[in-house]
Amino acid sequence: MPPRCLLYYITDRNAFPGDELSRRRRLLEKIREATYAGVDYIQLREKDLSTRDLESLAAEAVGIMARLRTENRELRTALLINSRTDVARAAGAVGVHLRSEDVSPEEVRAVWKHRYECGAGARGAGTPARQLSPQDPLIAVSCHSPAEVVQAAAQNATFAVFAPVFEKKDSHPAGLPALEQACRASIPVLALGGITLANARSCLAAGAAGIAAIRLFQDNDISKVVNQFRSNF
């Protein structure tokens, strides 16, 4: 049996209508929906928020996901924070998503391990769950060429997100041949950029381990999207 297609929801609360409170509430509803539906990863990518607001939002998301897991232990959705290792650790997320110009995955792992070890003695039974993170983080890396994917693998990334495959504003699409070459690296590669239910199969045929998207998940009923992938891919 072929491995299951990995699904990665990238958030964008600014795409929702209304004021900040309404957009935040709607985003948390989507995170709940994605977790319940069985999306593999969620990247909290709210880059315009202050550190305090991002940490608060991340902690709320972690709390929602933890409560859902107490009701259904089969749920395994992992929350990653865009670029901010400090916020990920403070909020109890399981890892980070690094931009191509960020520090290396190896540096993130070293910092994460150091903070884990320094905090281990201070944690007790009364420690809030949001302050707990795994000892070894998940690290995704944005890549825009096959060479960058090879570099991410060499630097001990968990997986790469290759983009844009089909489209991105003000960027030339890399195309399926470049995706196929990127997928020869030793880590899983997820395809991003104009991914739809119609073209996802071609990405998987090129060797992608899964797909990443904003609009595909956020603009649709996530449970229906996940069911389509789980049934047909």
Contacts in CASP RR format, 6 or more apart in sequence:
PFRMAT RR
TARGET T0000
AUTHOR 0000-0000-0000
METHOD contacts of the structure
MODEL  1
MPPRCLLYYITDRNAFPGDELSRRRRLLEKIREATYAGVDYIQLREKDLS
TRDLESLAAEAVGIMARLRTENRELRTALLINSRTDVARAAGAVGVHLRS
EDVSPEEVRAVWKHRYECGAGARGAGTPARQLSPQDPLIAVSCHSPAEVV
QAAAQNATFAVFAPVFEKKDSHPAGLPALEQACRASIPVLALGGITLANA
RSCLAAGAAGIAAIRLFQDNDISKVVNQFRSNF
3 209 0 8 1.000
4 230 0 8 1.000
5 200 0 8 1.000
5 204 0 8 1.000
5 209 0 8 1.000
5 210 0 8 1.000
5 211 0 8 1.000
5 229 0 8 1.000
5 230 0 8 1.000
5 233 0 8 1.000
6 40 0 8 1.000
6 41 0 8 1.000
6 159 0 8 1.000
6 188 0 8 1.000
6 190 0 8 1.000
6 209 0 8 1.000
6 210 0 8 1.000
6 211 0 8 1.000
7 38 0 8 1.000
7 39 0 8 1.000
7 40 0 8 1.000
7 41 0 8 1.000
7 210 0 8 1.000
7 211 0 8 1.000
7 217 0 8 1.000
7 226 0 8 1.000
7 229 0 8 1.000
8 39 0 8 1.000
8 40 0 8 1.000
8 41 0 8 1.000
8 42 0 8 1.000
8 43 0 8 1.000
8 140 0 8 1.000
8 161 0 8 1.000
8 190 0 8 1.000
8 192 0 8 1.000
8 210 0 8 1.000
8 211 0 8 1.000
8 212 0 8 1.000
8 213 0 8 1.000
9 30 0 8 1.000
9 34 0 8 1.000
9 39 0 8 1.000
9 41 0 8 1.000
9 42 0 8 1.000
9 43 0 8 1.000
9 212 0 8 1.000
9 213 0 8 1.000
9 214 0 8 1.000
9 217 0 8 1.000
9 218 0 8 1.000
9 222 0 8 1.000
10 42 0 8 1.000
10 43 0 8 1.000
10 45 0 8 1.000
10 192 0 8 1.000
10 212 0 8 1.000
10 213 0 8 1.000
10 214 0 8 1.000
10 217 0 8 1.000
11 27 0 8 1.000
11 30 0 8 1.000
11 31 0 8 1.000
11 42 0 8 1.000
11 43 0 8 1.000
11 44 0 8 1.000
11 45 0 8 1.000
11 46 0 8 1.000
11 214 0 8 1.000
11 218 0 8 1.000
12 45 0 8 1.000
12 46 0 8 1.000
12 214 0 8 1.000
12 218 0 8 1.000
13 23 0 8 1.000
13 24 0 8 1.000
13 26 0 8 1.000
13 27 0 8 1.000
13 46 0 8 1.000
14 23 0 8 1.000
14 48 0 8 1.000
15 214 0 8 1.000
15 215 0 8 1.000
15 218 0 8 1.000
15 219 0 8 1.000
16 22 0 8 1.000
16 23 0 8 1.000
16 26 0 8 1.000
16 27 0 8 1.000
17 23 0 8 1.000
24 57 0 8 1.000
27 46 0 8 1.000
27 57 0 8 1.000
28 57 0 8 1.000
28 60 0 8 1.000
28 61 0 8 1.000
28 64 0 8 1.000
30 217 0 8 1.000
30 218 0 8 1.000
30 222 0 8 1.000
31 42 0 8 1.000
31 61 0 8 1.000
31 64 0 8 1.000
31 65 0 8 1.000
31 79 0 8 1.000
32 64 0 8 1.000
32 65 0 8 1.000
32 68 0 8 1.000
33 221 0 8 1.000
33 222 0 8 1.000
33 223 0 8 1.000
34 42 0 8 1.000
34 77 0 8 1.000
34 217 0 8 1.000
34 222 0 8 1.000
35 42 0 8 1.000
35 64 0 8 1.000
35 65 0 8 1.000
35 68 0 8 1.000
35 75 0 8 1.000
35 77 0 8 1.000
36 68 0 8 1.000
36 72 0 8 1.000
36 75 0 8 1.000
36 223 0 8 1.000
37 222 0 8 1.000
37 223 0 8 1.000
37 225 0 8 1.000
37 226 0 8 1.000
37 227 0 8 1.000
38 75 0 8 1.000
38 76 0 8 1.000
38 77 0 8 1.000
38 226 0 8 1.000
39 77 0 8 1.000
39 217 0 8 1.000
39 222 0 8 1.000
39 226 0 8 1.000
40 76 0 8 1.000
40 77 0 8 1.000
40 78 0 8 1.000
41 77 0 8 1.000
41 78 0 8 1.000
41 79 0 8 1.000
41 80 0 8 1.000
41 138 0 8 1.000
41 140 0 8 1.000
42 61 0 8 1.000
42 77 0 8 1.000
42 78 0 8 1.000
42 79 0 8 1.000
42 80 0 8 1.000
43 80 0 8 1.000
43 81 0 8 1.000
43 82 0 8 1.000
43 97 0 8 1.000
43 140 0 8 1.000
43 212 0 8 1.000
44 54 0 8 1.000
44 57 0 8 1.000
44 58 0 8 1.000
44 61 0 8 1.000
44 79 0 8 1.000
44 80 0 8 1.000
44 81 0 8 1.000
44 82 0 8 1.000
44 93 0 8 1.000
45 82 0 8 1.000
45 97 0 8 1.000
46 54 0 8 1.000
46 57 0 8 1.000
46 82 0 8 1.000
47 82 0 8 1.000
47 83 0 8 1.000
49 57 0 8 1.000
51 84 0 8 1.000
51 86 0 8 1.000
51 87 0 8 1.000
54 81 0 8 1.000
54 84 0 8 1.000
54 87 0 8 1.000
55 87 0 8 1.000
55 90 0 8 1.000
55 91 0 8 1.000
58 79 0 8 1.000
58 81 0 8 1.000
58 87 0 8 1.000
58 88 0 8 1.000
58 90 0 8 1.000
58 91 0 8 1.000
58 92 0 8 1.000
58 93 0 8 1.000
59 90 0 8 1.000
59 91 0 8 1.000
59 92 0 8 1.000
59 130 0 8 1.000
61 79 0 8 1.000
61 91 0 8 1.000
61 93 0 8 1.000
62 79 0 8 1.000
62 91 0 8 1.000
62 92 0 8 1.000
62 93 0 8 1.000
62 129 0 8 1.000
62 130 0 8 1.000
63 129 0 8 1.000
63 130 0 8 1.000
65 75 0 8 1.000
65 77 0 8 1.000
65 79 0 8 1.000
66 129 0 8 1.000
68 75 0 8 1.000
69 75 0 8 1.000
78 94 0 8 1.000
78 95 0 8 1.000
78 138 0 8 1.000
79 93 0 8 1.000
79 94 0 8 1.000
79 95 0 8 1.000
80 88 0 8 1.000
80 93 0 8 1.000
80 94 0 8 1.000
80 95 0 8 1.000
80 96 0 8 1.000
80 97 0 8 1.000
80 138 0 8 1.000
80 140 0 8 1.000
81 87 0 8 1.000
81 88 0 8 1.000
81 91 0 8 1.000
81 93 0 8 1.000
81 95 0 8 1.000
81 96 0 8 1.000
81 97 0 8 1.000
82 96 0 8 1.000
82 97 0 8 1.000
82 99 0 8 1.000
83 96 0 8 1.000
83 97 0 8 1.000
83 98 0 8 1.000
83 99 0 8 1.000
83 102 0 8 1.000
84 96 0 8 1.000
85 95 0 8 1.000
85 96 0 8 1.000
85 108 0 8 1.000
85 111 0 8 1.000
85 112 0 8 1.000
85 137 0 8 1.000
87 93 0 8 1.000
88 94 0 8 1.000
88 95 0 8 1.000
88 96 0 8 1.000
88 133 0 8 1.000
88 137 0 8 1.000
89 112 0 8 1.000
89 115 0 8 1.000
89 133 0 8 1.000
90 130 0 8 1.000
90 131 0 8 1.000
91 130 0 8 1.000
92 129 0 8 1.000
92 130 0 8 1.000
92 131 0 8 1.000
92 132 0 8 1.000
92 133 0 8 1.000
93 133 0 8 1.000
94 133 0 8 1.000
94 134 0 8 1.000
94 137 0 8 1.000
94 138 0 8 1.000
95 112 0 8 1.000
95 133 0 8 1.000
95 134 0 8 1.000
95 137 0 8 1.000
95 138 0 8 1.000
95 139 0 8 1.000
96 108 0 8 1.000
96 137 0 8 1.000
96 138 0 8 1.000
96 139 0 8 1.000
96 140 0 8 1.000
97 139 0 8 1.000
97 140 0 8 1.000
97 141 0 8 1.000
97 142 0 8 1.000
97 161 0 8 1.000
98 105 0 8 1.000
98 108 0 8 1.000
98 139 0 8 1.000
98 140 0 8 1.000
98 141 0 8 1.000
98 142 0 8 1.000
98 157 0 8 1.000
99 142 0 8 1.000
100 141 0 8 1.000
100 142 0 8 1.000
100 143 0 8 1.000
100 144 0 8 1.000
100 148 0 8 1.000
102 141 0 8 1.000
104 155 0 8 1.000
105 139 0 8 1.000
105 141 0 8 1.000
105 152 0 8 1.000
105 155 0 8 1.000
105 156 0 8 1.000
105 157 0 8 1.000
105 158 0 8 1.000
106 155 0 8 1.000
106 156 0 8 1.000
108 137 0 8 1.000
108 139 0 8 1.000
109 136 0 8 1.000
109 137 0 8 1.000
109 139 0 8 1.000
109 156 0 8 1.000
112 133 0 8 1.000
112 135 0 8 1.000
112 136 0 8 1.000
112 137 0 8 1.000
113 135 0 8 1.000
113 136 0 8 1.000
116 133 0 8 1.000
116 135 0 8 1.000
123 131 0 8 1.000
123 132 0 8 1.000
138 158 0 8 1.000
139 156 0 8 1.000
139 157 0 8 1.000
139 158 0 8 1.000
140 157 0 8 1.000
140 158 0 8 1.000
140 159 0 8 1.000
140 160 0 8 1.000
140 161 0 8 1.000
140 190 0 8 1.000
141 148 0 8 1.000
141 152 0 8 1.000
141 155 0 8 1.000
141 157 0 8 1.000
141 159 0 8 1.000
141 160 0 8 1.000
141 161 0 8 1.000
142 160 0 8 1.000
142 161 0 8 1.000
142 163 0 8 1.000
143 149 0 8 1.000
143 152 0 8 1.000
143 160 0 8 1.000
143 161 0 8 1.000
143 162 0 8 1.000
143 163 0 8 1.000
143 182 0 8 1.000
143 189 0 8 1.000
144 162 0 8 1.000
144 163 0 8 1.000
144 164 0 8 1.000
144 174 0 8 1.000
145 174 0 8 1.000
145 178 0 8 1.000
145 182 0 8 1.000
146 178 0 8 1.000
146 181 0 8 1.000
146 182 0 8 1.000
146 184 0 8 1.000
146 185 0 8 1.000
148 160 0 8 1.000
149 160 0 8 1.000
149 162 0 8 1.000
149 182 0 8 1.000
149 185 0 8 1.000
149 187 0 8 1.000
149 189 0 8 1.000
150 185 0 8 1.000
152 160 0 8 1.000
152 185 0 8 1.000
152 187 0 8 1.000
153 160 0 8 1.000
153 185 0 8 1.000
153 186 0 8 1.000
153 187 0 8 1.000
157 187 0 8 1.000
158 187 0 8 1.000
158 188 0 8 1.000
159 187 0 8 1.000
159 188 0 8 1.000
159 189 0 8 1.000
159 190 0 8 1.000
159 209 0 8 1.000
160 182 0 8 1.000
160 185 0 8 1.000
160 187 0 8 1.000
160 188 0 8 1.000
160 189 0 8 1.000
160 190 0 8 1.000
161 189 0 8 1.000
161 190 0 8 1.000
161 192 0 8 1.000
161 212 0 8 1.000
162 174 0 8 1.000
162 178 0 8 1.000
162 179 0 8 1.000
162 182 0 8 1.000
162 183 0 8 1.000
162 189 0 8 1.000
162 190 0 8 1.000
162 191 0 8 1.000
162 192 0 8 1.000
162 208 0 8 1.000
163 174 0 8 1.000
163 191 0 8 1.000
163 192 0 8 1.000
163 193 0 8 1.000
163 212 0 8 1.000
164 171 0 8 1.000
164 173 0 8 1.000
164 174 0 8 1.000
164 192 0 8 1.000
164 193 0 8 1.000
164 194 0 8 1.000
165 173 0 8 1.000
165 174 0 8 1.000
165 175 0 8 1.000
165 176 0 8 1.000
165 179 0 8 1.000
165 191 0 8 1.000
165 192 0 8 1.000
165 193 0 8 1.000
165 194 0 8 1.000
165 195 0 8 1.000
165 203 0 8 1.000
166 173 0 8 1.000
166 175 0 8 1.000
166 193 0 8 1.000
166 194 0 8 1.000
166 195 0 8 1.000
166 199 0 8 1.000
167 173 0 8 1.000
167 193 0 8 1.000
167 194 0 8 1.000
168 193 0 8 1.000
168 194 0 8 1.000
173 193 0 8 1.000
176 202 0 8 1.000
176 203 0 8 1.000
176 206 0 8 1.000
179 189 0 8 1.000
179 191 0 8 1.000
179 203 0 8 1.000
179 206 0 8 1.000
179 207 0 8 1.000
179 208 0 8 1.000
180 206 0 8 1.000
180 207 0 8 1.000
182 189 0 8 1.000
183 189 0 8 1.000
183 206 0 8 1.000
183 207 0 8 1.000
183 208 0 8 1.000
183 209 0 8 1.000
188 209 0 8 1.000
188 210 0 8 1.000
189 207 0 8 1.000
189 208 0 8 1.000
189 209 0 8 1.000
189 210 0 8 1.000
190 208 0 8 1.000
190 209 0 8 1.000
190 210 0 8 1.000
190 211 0 8 1.000
190 212 0 8 1.000
191 200 0 8 1.000
191 203 0 8 1.000
191 206 0 8 1.000
191 208 0 8 1.000
191 210 0 8 1.000
191 211 0 8 1.000
191 212 0 8 1.000
192 211 0 8 1.000
192 212 0 8 1.000
192 213 0 8 1.000
193 212 0 8 1.000
193 213 0 8 1.000
194 213 0 8 1.000
194 215 0 8 1.000
195 203 0 8 1.000
195 211 0 8 1.000
195 212 0 8 1.000
195 213 0 8 1.000
195 216 0 8 1.000
196 216 0 8 1.000
197 216 0 8 1.000
197 225 0 8 1.000
197 228 0 8 1.000
197 229 0 8 1.000
200 211 0 8 1.000
200 229 0 8 1.000
200 233 0 8 1.000
201 232 0 8 1.000
201 233 0 8 1.000
203 210 0 8 1.000
203 211 0 8 1.000
204 210 0 8 1.000
204 211 0 8 1.000
204 233 0 8 1.000
211 229 0 8 1.000
216 225 0 8 1.000
217 225 0 8 1.000
END
